[in-house]
Amino acid sequence: MGDISYSNGTNNGNGNGNGNGVNGKAHSVLNGYRKSCWYEEEIEENLRWSFALNSILHTGATPYQDIALLDTKPFGKALVIDGKLQSAETDEFIYHECLVHPPLLHHPNPKNIFIMGGGEGSTARELLRHRTVEKVVMCDIDEEVVEFCKSYLIVNSEAFCDPRLELIINDARAELEHREEQYDVIIGDLADPIEGGPCYKLYTKSFYELIVKPRLSKEGIFVTQAGPAGIFSHTEVFSCIYNTLRQVFKYVVPYSAHVPSYADIWGWIMASDTPFELSTDELDLRIKQRIKGENRYLDGKTLSSASTLSKAVRQSMDNETHVYTEGTARFIYGHGHGSAYKQN
């Protein structure tokens, strides 16, 4: 889960001056000849995903998590947190367009938005492309990760400087609990629910029912990233997050897209007490009227197809009975902590 391996090379010490692995353990970096350098992540039992690196740009540790920025050959710069790939330069637009634009397009006039997590800045970037948006509150618990992303992810510099963005360093649950205002859209751009991590508590029925829903304005929409949604992987957390939201909201729409750097189909879920009724043409018209610049991935047809899940996944989702609670939590495969850079 998040190993770096060097093969067919010579070890000449730690020439880049940074000897910390993802979990803070020392590792050496090759200065001399090397044939290949690879990042490897275990995505399920007996299955690992790896790709070649140009270099390790930065590693560090915060009080909450370990972070690394890798320069990868196939996907450009890649952000890794706790040994799990979070986003990659070449395809992060797929994830963030799918997370942000469907709920904002379905809302009649989204002005006030709350992001749970989102420290990378890409979710705020996509939100701030919407002409109707007047205020975005981004609440992330880890200030060091936010500062790291400000420094290294130049693509989001403009978003971080936008006067409509209010950045709060706090636990998202605590922040929503004490705020009195309501939001047109609340976005869950959280880390996956991993065993031993804090984020799983923000996928529970009680959180959705007692914290999120009361903070939504009339016609408000909640959306969350919901983990792997592949033919086999969707039963990890995607199906039970969907079923949990069905216990809280009247209308719930799961949708998915292939994100190449994740090596899987990824899932998102929208929920509201107002029906999602826009046609493909109406979605395209709102995209043209509301969003500055061109989307690279999402249009009306893409969104319509994204919400049409395969037969096997649909049947599985419809038959899901598990409700996500703190006592009955499900987790994605793997564990971020304990991963390390290694040398072969």
N, C-alpha and C positions, 0 to 999 in steps of 0.2 A: 503494500500500500504506500506508494510514493517513494520508491527506491530509485537512486541514480546509480547506474553501473557503467564502468569503463571496461572495455575489452580490447585485447590485442594492442596494448599500449605500454608505455613505460611510466613509472611513477617518479616524478621529480619534485615531490613536495607540494606545498600549498601556495603556489605562486600568485594567486589572485588576492592574497591578503585576507581572505574571509574563510575561516576554517570551521564554520558552524553548519551542521546538517539541519534538516527540518526539525529534528527534536533536540537540537543543541549539541549533539555529539560531534566530536571533531571528525573531519574528513579531509582527505588530500585532493588537490586538483592537479590534473596532469598539465605540465608545461611542455613536455616533449611530444614526440610523435604519438598519435593515437589513431587507430582505425575507426573506432566508433565510441560514442558516448550516448547512453540511453536513459530515458525516464521510464519507470515501470510502476504500474498501479494495479493492485489486485482488485478486480471489479466484482468477482464472485468466486466461489470456491472452484479451484481448478481452472480458472480463466484469468489471465493477466493481459493488460493493455500496455503497450510500450511504443515509444517513438524516439527518434534520434534528436539529439541536442546539438546546438552550436556552442552554447555556453550556459553557465549558471550566473545570472546577473546579480542576484542578491538572495541572501537567506537571513532569517532572524527569528526571534521569538518574542511574543508579547505575554502579558499575564494571562491571556485567554487562549492563545493559539500560536502555532508555528506557521511562518509564512515563507514563501520562496517565489522568486520571479525567474522563470527559465526562458531562454531563447531557443525555441524548438525549430527543427527543420520543417516539419509539415504544417505547423499551426502558428508560427510566429511567437510573440511573447505570450507566456502562459502563467497565470496566477495559481499557485498551489497553496492551500491552507489546510493544516493538519493532515498533510499527506494525501489530500483529495484535490484533484484538478477542479478549479472553480470556473475559470473562463479562459479562452484563448483568443488571441488577437484576430485570427482569420474568420472565426465563426461565432463570436459572442453576440453578434447582431441578431442571430437567429433566436437565441434564448431571450434576449432583452426585448426585442420587438414582440415576441409571443407573450411575454409577461405583461408588458405595459399597454400595448395598443388595443387589444380586444376589450378590456373593461372600459377604457376611456372612450372608445368609439361607440360602445353600447350605451354609455351614460349620455343623457340629453345635453348636459352642460357641465362638464367636470371642471371645477375651479380649485378645490382644496383637496390635496392628496397627502396621504401619510404612507411612508415606506418603512416597513419593519426590516432592519438590516440595510442592505444596499451599499455598504461601505466602499465598494469598488467605484461607484459613481455612474455606472452605465445605465442603471435604471432611472436615476435622476436625469441623465442626458436625454433619454427617450421621452420622458414625461415633459421636459421643458421644450420639446419640439411642438407640443400642442398649444395652439393659439389661445384656447380657453383657459389654460392653467394660470392661476394667479399666485398660488402658494404651494410649495412642496416641502413637507417636513420629512427629513431623512433621519431616522433614529437607529444608530448602530452602537453596539456596546463597546467596541474596541477602537479607541482613538488612534492607536498606533497603526492599525491596519488602514484606517482612513487616511492618515498622513502618508503612509507608505504608498497608497494608491494615488494620492495627489501628486506625489513626487515622480512616480514611475509610469503611470498610465496617462500619457499626454493627451490621448484622445478625449479624455473627460475633463480637461482643464477648464474649458469654457463653462461646463455645467457647474463645477465647484465654485465658480466666480459669479454665477447668475444671482442677482439680488432676490429672486423669487424663492431661492433655496434656503431653508433654515436647517442647519445641521445640529443635531442633538446627540451627545454621547451619553447613552443610558440604555438600560434594558428596555426593550420595546414594550413588554407587558406592563412594567411599572410606569412607563411614560404614558401609555394609553389610559391606564387606570386613573391617573390624576388629572388628565386633560378633560376639559369640559366641552370643547368644541367638537363638532361633528365633521366628518370628511365624506366627500363624494365618492372617493375610491380609496380603499386601504389595500396596500400591496405587501404580500409576504415574500420578500426576497431574502429568505433565510437559508442558512446552511441546512443540509439534509439532516433528518433525525438520525443521529448516530448514538449508539449505546455508550453511556458515560458522558455524553455532551449535554449542554443545557437547552439546545434548540427544540428538542422533541416536545417540550412542554408548550410550545407555541403552535402545535398541530392538534391539540386536544379539543374535545367537544366543549369542555367547560370554558376554555379560552375563547373559542369562537362565539359561544353563547353569551358569556358574561362580560367579556372585554371588547371583542371586535364588533359584534352586531350593534350594541348600544352606541358605538362611536360612528356609525354610518348615518348619513343624512337620508332624507326621503329619496327613494330610487337609488340609494347608494349600492356600490358593488364592491365585493371583496374578491381578490384574486391571490392565489399562492402558487409558487413553484411546488411541485408535488413529487419530485424524484423520478427515477427511471420508469418508463411506461412501455417497455418492450413486450413482446409476446410472452416472454417468461418472467421478466423482471418487474412487471407491473404489480405483481402480488406482494412485493416487498412493502411498499407504503402507498403507492398511487391509489390502489383500489380502496384501501381503508380510509384514507384521507377524503376521498370522494364520498364514501358512505357516511363518514362522520359529518361532513358538511350538509348532507341530505337531511340529517336530523335537526339542523339549525335553520337552514334557509329553504325557501319554497322552490326556487329554481337553481339548479346546479349543473354546470356544463364542464365536463372534462375534455381536454384537447391535448394534442401531442405533436411533436416534430422531431425529425432526426437532427441531432447535433453531432457532427463528425468527431469532434475532439472528445466527446463523452463516450464514444464507442457504443451508443445506444440511442433508442428513441427516448425523448424526455417529455415529461408531463406537466401540465398546469391545470388549475381548476378555478373557474369563475363561479361566484355564488351571489344571489340577490333575492329579495322578495318581489322584484319586478321582473317580468319575463324578458328573455333575450329574443327579440323578434325581428331584428334587422335582416333584410335580404342582402345578397351579394352586391347588388347594384347600390343599395343604400349605404353599405359599408364603404364601397369605393368612393361614393360621393362625399362621405364624411372625411375620409382620408384626404381627398383633394382640398376640401374646405378648411380642415382643421390643422393638418400637420405640415410643418415647414420642412421642405426638402423631400427627397424620395426615400421611401422604404426600400430596403434591399431584399427583404424576404416576404413581408406580409402584405397581402391585398385581400379583397373580399373573397375571391375564390380559394385562396390559400387558407384563410380562416375557416371557411365552410368545410374544406376537406380535412383540416386539422381536427375538427370536432367530430368527424366521422371515423370512429375507431374501428379496428378490424373485428370480424365476427367473434373470434375467440376472446378478445379483450372485452368487447361489449358484454358478452354473456357472463364473463367472470365479474365484471363490474356490477352488473345487474344482480348477481347472486351474492355479492359480498355482504356479510352480516356484521363484520367486526367494526366496533366503534372505538376510536382512538381516545384513550384516557391515559393519565399518568401511570396508572396501575396496569394497563393492558397495552402499553406502547409497542409498536413495531419499529424496526430500525432497518436502514439499508445495510447491505453487506459491507463488512470491513470496519475498520477502526482507525481513525486518524492518528491518535497518539501511539507512540512506539515505533512509528515509521522512521526510517533514517536513510541518509545517503550511504551507499556502500560502494566499495571498490572491488572489482574482480581481477 
